[in-house]
């Protein structure tokens, strides 16, 4: 393979991105905009894998006065040569390398117990203490403070010291550097999401609240802070009293272009690797997210797609994001769907929209209290996008749709799995019995009842019904199924055959789709006529079956009519 710019799969650290020569979509003007806004604490909420960690790492690299192990100061300006921020002017460049920085990721707290999650957070904190251990050499650090510092460093701190660990480190750093501290907290809601699903939510909320309040609310050593996550979580009072908190959600226009790839950035990326002709496919599968009014692509999926195409791993798009994001909420929505929710899911499947009130302060504890909360969670985590906003009765409403083919796949895949699980739990022997006994009314009722209970993510074409009926009959225990086999002058839809041929039985099922409820009977008659005129029973007769039943099934949306050849 000829030399090409390396494609940054999973590269989250800015220095690695630049020093190792990866393709980098330049987002450095985020620095300019943040300095211009002059916010004390900014919370960015974006879906998973939209570049939040890389952005935090970039901010750290730019602002930090980094003390190396030998006591010298690192020159991090080399990582920004040729980048857009270098043209922003001295007003902004004057901040480069001027601040002590605390950078803490909470993603490691995805653990099965509170103890393990807590220790994971403290281990990350310990590493940051180790990175700034040079402060212990300063004469302004008292012996008592050194003991406290070493307690965190040695993982021996009590709960009070642990809860104030970020604030205390910032105090030490300000004393050493004579400069206010920048605090960067990444994936702050991972411990809360994980704790909710593992049953220790209240404990984790209490600890995170104490950690954040001391670091971001009552901390006189704080210069400014940046927090990133998927959801704004304020009802738990994690940010209580933080009046200078600027929340930038997917509804905001501010900073919209700095997370995800814009159209121009995606076009340039594809052009660099000689696959600009794939632009329409990439747009269909990975575009469609709206941050404010700015349309962006999923960067994780685009990067993986380009890598696979360039390396010849595939010729087709794949659902890359579905393998990295938690789909548990999608499954919960599907499994607990009432009739109204099923209808809304089917509307979305047909590229329609649903309208819901928006609650920016939704929390993990609130998710299951109502279907509206589930829809909100799906919106803020990237499974839906807003196409229209309205305001009535003191409430914001969003018209939402599925962003692209990749997300549609996630819904469809979860619905298929759920449908199979539901069918597998049911006793459908009555349907087989109805076919064997020629009881068309019972067969019609059973099939219609099953259709009513499912969520259709298809446009009611014959293939959908074919797969559905095959699924219902799959584990019948008496007949084996053959599908779409050549027989006579054409292909029948389904046959059921007993393993025994002599004294056995075969059943032929042919499907039609009607254009209206009034066309069901006509469709059944056409199906039966097709069985006869195209001799669909010829191969069955050749095998030796003599007892052959023939059925025409016609569908209109979720209605089914079954008729038997007399």
C-alpha positions in Angstrom: 0.0 0.0 0.0 1.4 3.4 -0.9 2.2 5.9 1.9 -0.9 7.6 3.1 -1.7 9.8 6.1 -2.6 7.5 9.0 -6.3 7.4 9.9 -6.9 8.1 13.6 -9.0 5.2 14.8 -9.7 5.8 18.5 -6.9 8.4 19.0 -8.1 10.5 21.9 -4.9 12.4 22.9 -4.1 15.6 20.9 -0.3 15.2 21.2 -0.5 11.7 19.7 -2.7 13.0 16.9 -0.2 15.6 15.9 3.1 14.0 16.7 2.3 10.7 15.0 1.1 12.4 11.9 -2.6 11.3 11.9 -5.1 13.0 9.8 -6.5 15.8 12.0 -9.7 17.7 11.4 -8.6 21.1 12.8 -10.9 22.1 15.7 -8.4 24.4 17.4 -10.6 27.5 17.1 -12.6 26.1 19.9 -9.8 27.6 22.0 -10.4 31.1 20.6 -14.2 30.9 21.1 -13.8 29.6 24.7 -11.5 32.5 25.6 -13.8 35.0 23.9 -16.8 33.7 25.9 -15.0 34.0 29.2 -17.2 31.5 31.0 -16.1 30.2 34.4 -17.4 26.7 33.8 -18.7 25.3 30.5 -20.5 22.0 30.3 -20.6 20.4 26.8 -23.1 17.7 26.3 -22.7 15.6 23.1 -23.3 12.0 22.1 -20.6 9.4 22.6 -17.7 9.3 20.2 -18.2 12.9 19.0 -14.7 14.1 19.9 -15.2 15.3 23.4 -12.1 13.7 24.9 -9.9 14.8 22.0 -11.2 18.4 22.5 -10.4 18.3 26.2 -6.9 16.9 25.4 -6.4 19.7 22.9 -7.3 22.3 25.5 -4.9 20.8 28.0 -2.1 20.8 25.5 -2.7 24.5 24.6 -3.2 26.0 28.0 -0.9 23.9 30.2 2.4 25.1 31.6 3.6 21.6 31.7 6.4 20.8 34.1 8.5 17.9 32.8 10.2 15.3 35.1 13.5 17.1 34.9 11.9 20.4 36.1 11.9 22.2 32.7 8.8 23.5 31.0 7.5 21.7 27.9 7.1 23.7 24.7 3.7 22.6 23.5 3.5 25.3 20.8 5.0 22.7 18.4 1.7 20.9 18.4 -0.2 23.9 17.1 2.1 24.9 14.2 0.0 25.3 11.1 -3.2 25.1 13.0 -6.0 27.6 12.8 -5.5 28.9 16.3 -2.1 30.3 15.3 -3.8 32.9 13.1 -6.2 34.0 15.8 -4.0 36.8 17.2 -1.9 37.5 20.3 -5.0 38.1 22.3 -5.5 34.4 22.3 -2.0 33.0 21.7 -0.9 34.9 24.8 -2.7 32.3 26.9 -0.7 29.4 25.5 1.3 27.5 28.1 0.4 29.9 30.9 -1.8 27.8 33.3 -1.6 24.8 35.5 -4.1 22.2 34.3 -5.9 19.4 36.0 -7.3 16.8 33.5 -9.4 14.0 34.8 -11.4 11.4 32.8 -14.2 9.6 34.7 -14.8 7.0 32.0 -12.9 4.3 34.0 -15.7 4.4 36.6 -17.8 2.0 34.5 -17.5 -0.7 37.1 -19.9 -3.3 38.6 -19.8 -2.1 42.2 -19.6 1.3 44.0 -16.3 0.4 45.6 -14.7 -0.4 42.3 -16.1 2.7 40.6 -15.0 4.9 43.5 -11.5 3.4 43.5 -11.3 3.8 39.7 -12.0 7.5 40.0 -9.5 7.9 42.8 -6.9 6.0 40.8 -7.3 8.5 37.9 -7.0 11.2 40.5 -3.8 9.6 41.9 -2.3 9.7 38.4 -3.0 13.4 38.1 -1.5 14.0 41.5 1.6 12.0 40.4 1.9 14.2 37.3 2.0 17.3 39.5 4.1 15.8 42.3 6.7 18.6 41.7 4.5 21.0 43.8 5.7 19.2 46.9 9.1 20.8 46.4 7.6 24.3 46.9 8.2 25.9 50.3 4.7 27.2 50.5 3.3 23.6 50.8 3.1 22.8 54.5 3.9 19.5 56.0 0.2 18.9 56.7 -0.6 19.6 53.0 2.2 17.2 52.0 0.6 14.5 54.1 -2.7 15.1 52.5 -1.2 15.1 49.1 0.6 11.8 49.7 -2.5 10.2 51.1 -4.2 10.7 47.7 -1.0 9.7 45.9 -0.8 6.5 47.8 -4.6 5.7 47.6 -4.8 6.1 51.4 -7.1 9.1 51.6 -10.3 9.1 53.6 -13.7 10.0 52.0 -13.5 13.7 52.9 -10.1 14.1 51.4 -11.1 12.1 48.4 -14.2 14.3 47.8 -12.0 17.4 47.9 -9.1 15.9 46.0 -9.5 18.0 42.8 -10.0 21.3 44.8 -7.0 20.6 47.0 -4.8 19.8 44.0 -5.8 23.1 42.4 -4.9 25.0 45.6 -1.5 23.4 45.6 -1.0 24.2 41.9 -2.0 27.8 42.4 0.5 28.2 45.2 3.3 26.8 43.1 2.5 28.5 39.8 1.1 31.8 41.2 -1.7 31.3 38.6 -5.3 30.2 38.7 -6.0 26.6 37.6 -7.9 25.2 34.6 -9.9 22.1 35.5 -10.9 19.7 32.7 -13.4 16.9 33.6 -14.2 14.4 30.8 -17.1 11.9 30.6 -18.4 13.2 33.9 -21.7 11.3 33.6 -20.3 7.8 32.9 -20.1 7.1 36.7 -23.7 8.1 37.1 -25.1 6.1 34.1 -23.1 3.1 35.2 -24.2 3.5 38.8 -27.8 3.7 37.8 -27.8 0.5 35.9 -25.8 -1.3 38.6 -27.9 -0.3 41.6 -25.6 2.2 43.5 -26.8 5.4 42.0 -27.4 7.4 45.2 -24.0 6.7 46.6 -22.3 7.8 43.4 -24.4 10.9 43.0 -23.4 12.0 46.6 -19.7 11.5 45.9 -19.7 13.2 42.5 -21.6 16.1 43.9 -19.0 16.6 46.6 -16.2 16.2 44.2 -17.6 18.7 41.7 -18.9 21.3 44.2 -15.5 21.6 45.9 -13.8 21.8 42.5 -16.1 24.0 40.5 -18.3 25.9 42.9 -16.4 27.0 46.1 -12.9 26.8 44.6 -11.0 30.2 44.8 -8.1 28.6 42.8 -10.3 27.9 39.8 -9.5 29.9 36.6 -12.0 28.2 34.5 -13.4 24.7 34.0 -14.6 22.6 31.1 -16.8 19.5 31.7 -18.0 17.1 29.0 -20.6 14.3 29.0 -23.7 13.1 27.2 -26.4 14.6 29.4 -26.9 17.7 31.5 -27.5 16.2 35.0 -28.6 19.0 37.2 -31.6 17.6 39.1 -29.3 15.6 41.2 -27.8 18.9 42.3 -24.4 18.1 41.1 -24.1 21.7 39.9 -26.2 23.3 42.6 -25.5 26.9 43.0 -23.1 27.0 40.1 -24.7 30.2 38.7 -21.9 30.8 36.2 -22.3 27.3 34.5 -22.8 27.7 30.8 -24.5 24.5 29.5 -23.9 23.9 25.8 -26.2 21.1 24.7 -27.1 19.8 21.2 -29.8 22.5 21.1 -27.2 25.3 21.3 -25.7 27.0 18.3 -22.5 28.0 20.2 -19.5 25.8 19.5 -21.7 23.6 17.2 -19.0 23.0 14.6 -16.4 21.8 17.1 -17.8 18.3 17.8 -18.4 16.1 14.8 -17.4 16.8 11.2 -19.1 19.5 9.1 -19.9 19.0 5.4 -16.7 20.7 4.3 -14.6 18.8 6.7 -16.1 15.5 5.6 -15.6 16.4 1.9 -12.0 17.2 2.5 -11.4 14.0 4.4 -12.9 11.8 1.7 -10.9 13.8 -1.0 -7.6 13.2 0.9 -8.1 9.5 0.6 -9.3 9.5 -3.0 -12.9 8.4 -2.2 -14.8 11.6 -2.8 -17.2 9.6 -5.0 -18.4 7.9 -1.8 -19.8 11.2 -0.5 -23.5 10.4 -1.1 -23.2 7.1 0.7 -21.4 8.6 3.6 -24.0 11.4 3.9 -26.9 8.9 3.8 -25.3 6.7 6.5 -23.4 9.0 8.9 -24.7 12.6 8.4 -27.9 14.1 9.8 -27.0 15.3 13.3 -28.0 18.8 14.2 -26.1 20.8 16.9 -28.1 24.0 17.1 -28.8 24.6 13.4 -25.4 23.2 12.2 -25.5 19.8 10.5 -22.7 17.4 11.4 -21.5 13.9 10.6 -20.7 11.3 13.2 -16.9 11.5 13.3 -16.3 8.0 14.7 -18.3 6.4 12.0 -16.8 8.4 9.2 -13.3 7.7 10.3 -13.9 4.0 10.5 -15.7 3.9 7.2 -12.8 5.7 5.4 -10.3 3.3 7.0 -12.2 0.2 5.9 -12.8 1.5 2.4 -9.1 2.6 1.9 -7.8 -0.7 3.3 -10.2 -2.7 1.2 -11.9 -4.3 4.2 -15.3 -3.6 2.8 -17.1 -2.0 -0.1 -20.2 -1.1 1.9 -21.1 1.0 4.9 -21.4 -0.5 8.3 -23.1 0.5 11.6 -19.8 1.4 13.4 -21.5 3.5 16.1 -23.8 0.6 17.2 -20.7 -1.3 18.4 -19.5 1.5 20.7 -22.6 3.1 22.2 -24.9 1.7 24.8 -28.1 0.7 23.1 -29.8 -0.4 26.3 -32.2 2.6 26.3 -33.3 1.7 22.8 -34.1 -1.8 23.9 -35.9 -0.5 27.0 -38.1 1.7 24.8 -38.9 -1.2 22.5 -39.6 -3.8 25.2 -41.8 -1.5 27.2 -43.6 0.1 24.2 -47.3 0.6 24.5 -49.5 0.9 21.4 -48.8 4.6 21.1 -45.0 4.1 21.3 -45.2 1.3 18.8 -47.0 3.5 16.3 -44.4 6.3 16.9 -41.5 3.9 16.2 -43.2 2.8 13.0 -43.6 6.5 12.0 -39.9 7.0 12.5 -39.1 3.9 10.5 -41.0 5.5 7.5 -38.7 8.6 7.9 -41.5 10.4 9.6 -41.4 12.6 12.7 -42.7 12.6 16.2 -43.2 15.6 18.5 -42.2 15.5 22.1 -41.7 18.1 24.9 -38.0 18.6 25.6 -36.5 18.3 29.1 -32.8 19.4 29.1 -32.4 18.4 32.7 -33.4 14.7 32.3 -31.6 12.4 34.6 -30.9 8.7 34.7 -33.3 8.3 37.6 -36.0 9.9 35.5 -35.6 7.9 32.4 -38.2 5.3 33.1 -40.8 7.5 34.7 -42.4 8.2 31.3 -42.1 7.4 27.6 -41.4 11.2 27.0 -38.3 10.9 29.2 -37.1 7.9 27.1 -37.6 9.9 23.9 -35.6 12.8 25.4 -32.8 10.5 26.4 -32.6 9.2 22.9 -32.5 12.7 21.5 -29.7 14.0 23.7 -27.6 10.8 23.2 -27.8 11.0 19.4 -30.5 8.4 18.5 -32.9 11.2 17.2 -32.4 14.6 15.8 -34.6 17.7 16.0 -36.0 19.1 12.7 -38.3 21.7 14.1 -38.9 23.5 17.4 -42.0 25.1 18.8 -43.1 26.8 22.0 -46.5 26.5 23.6 -47.9 26.4 27.1 -44.5 27.4 28.6 -42.9 24.3 27.1 -40.5 23.7 24.2 -41.5 20.9 21.8 -39.2 19.2 19.3 -40.2 17.4 16.1 -37.7 14.6 15.9 -36.7 12.0 13.3 -34.0 9.3 12.9 -30.8 11.0 11.7 -29.4 8.5 9.2 -29.2 4.9 8.0 -26.8 3.9 10.7 -29.2 4.8 13.5 -32.1 3.2 11.6 -30.1 0.0 11.6 -29.7 0.2 15.4 -33.4 0.5 15.9 -34.2 -2.2 13.4 -31.7 -4.6 14.8 -33.0 -4.2 18.4 -36.6 -4.6 17.2 -35.7 -7.8 15.3 -34.0 -9.2 18.4 -37.0 -8.2 20.6 -39.5 -9.7 18.1 -37.6 -13.0 18.0 -37.4 -13.2 21.8 -41.1 -12.5 22.0 -42.0 -15.1 19.5 -39.7 -17.6 21.1 -41.5 -17.3 24.4 -44.9 -17.9 23.0 -46.7 -21.2 22.3 -47.8 -20.9 18.6 -48.8 -24.5 18.2 -52.3 -23.2 17.7 -51.3 -21.6 14.4 -49.9 -24.9 13.1 -52.9 -26.7 14.3 -55.2 -24.2 12.5 -53.3 -24.8 9.2 -53.5 -28.6 9.7 -57.2 -28.5 10.4 -58.1 -25.9 7.7 -59.3 -23.4 10.3 -58.7 -20.2 8.3 -60.5 -18.0 10.8 -58.3 -19.0 13.7 -55.1 -18.8 11.6 -56.1 -15.3 10.5 -56.8 -14.2 14.0 -53.5 -15.5 15.4 -51.4 -13.9 12.7 -53.2 -10.6 12.9 -52.8 -10.7 16.7 -49.1 -11.2 16.4 -48.8 -8.4 13.9 -50.6 -6.1 16.2 -48.1 -6.8 19.0 -45.0 -6.2 16.9 -43.2 -3.0 15.8 -42.9 -2.9 12.0 -39.7 -1.3 10.8 -40.5 -2.0 7.2 -42.9 -0.6 4.6 -45.3 -3.6 4.7 -43.9 -5.2 1.6 -44.2 -8.9 0.9 -40.7 -9.7 2.1 -41.6 -8.4 5.5 -44.6 -10.7 5.8 -42.6 -13.6 4.4 -40.0 -13.2 7.2 -42.6 -12.6 9.8 -44.6 -15.8 9.1 -41.4 -17.8 8.8 -40.4 -16.6 12.2 -43.8 -17.6 13.7 -43.5 -21.1 12.3 -39.8 -21.6 12.8 -39.9 -23.7 16.0 -43.2 -25.6 15.5 -41.7 -29.0 16.4 -43.6 -30.9 13.7 -42.8 -29.4 10.3 -39.6 -28.2 8.7 -39.9 -25.1 6.6 -38.7 -24.5 3.0 -38.7 -21.0 1.7 -38.7 -19.5 -1.8 -37.7 -22.7 -3.6 -38.2 -23.2 -7.3 -41.1 -25.5 -8.0 -43.2 -26.0 -11.1 -43.1 -22.8 -13.1 -42.1 -20.4 -10.3 -41.2 -20.0 -6.6 -43.6 -20.6 -3.8 -43.3 -18.5 -0.6 -43.3 -21.1 2.1 -43.9 -24.8 2.5 -44.2 -26.8 5.7 -43.4 -30.5 5.4 -43.4 -33.3 7.9 -40.2 -35.3 8.2 -42.1 -38.5 7.2 -43.2 -38.5 3.6 -45.4 -41.6 3.6 -48.3 -40.8 5.9 -46.8 -37.3 6.1 -48.3 -33.9 5.1 -47.2 -30.8 3.3 -48.6 -27.2 3.5 -48.0 -24.6 0.8 -48.4 -20.9 1.8 -48.5 -18.1 -0.8 -48.5 -14.4 0.2 -50.0 -11.3 -1.3 -50.2 -7.7 -0.1 -53.4 -5.7 -0.6 -53.6 -2.0 -1.4 -56.6 -1.6 1.0 -58.5 -3.5 3.6 -61.1 -4.3 1.0 -58.6 -6.1 -1.2 -57.8 -8.9 1.3 -60.1 -11.6 -0.1 -59.1 -10.8 -3.7 -55.5 -11.2 -2.8 -56.1 -14.6 -1.2 -57.8 -15.8 -4.3 -54.9 -14.6 -6.5 -52.5 -16.4 -4.2 -54.4 -19.6 -4.5 -54.7 -19.3 -8.2 -51.0 -18.8 -8.5 -50.3 -22.0 -6.5 -52.4 -23.9 -9.0 -51.4 -22.2 -12.3 -47.7 -22.4 -11.6 -47.9 -25.9 -10.2 -46.2 -25.1 -6.9 -47.0 -28.6 -5.6 -45.0 -30.4 -8.3 -41.8 -30.9 -6.4 -43.8 -31.9 -3.3 -45.6 -34.6 -5.2 -42.4 -35.8 -6.7 -41.0 -36.2 -3.2 -43.9 -38.5 -2.4 -46.3 -36.4 -0.3 -49.9 -37.1 -1.1 -51.6 -35.0 1.7 -51.0 -31.4 0.5 -52.9 -28.3 1.9 -52.8 -25.0 0.0 -53.3 -21.6 1.6 -53.4 -18.1 0.3 -52.5 -15.4 2.8 -53.2 -11.7 2.1 -52.0 -8.8 4.2 -52.9 -5.2 4.6 -50.7 -3.4 7.2 -51.4 -5.4 10.4 -54.4 -7.3 9.1 -54.2 -10.8 7.7 -56.8 -13.0 5.9 -56.2 -16.7 5.3 -58.0 -18.7 2.7 -57.7 -22.4 1.9 -57.9 -24.2 -1.5 -60.9 -26.5 -1.3 
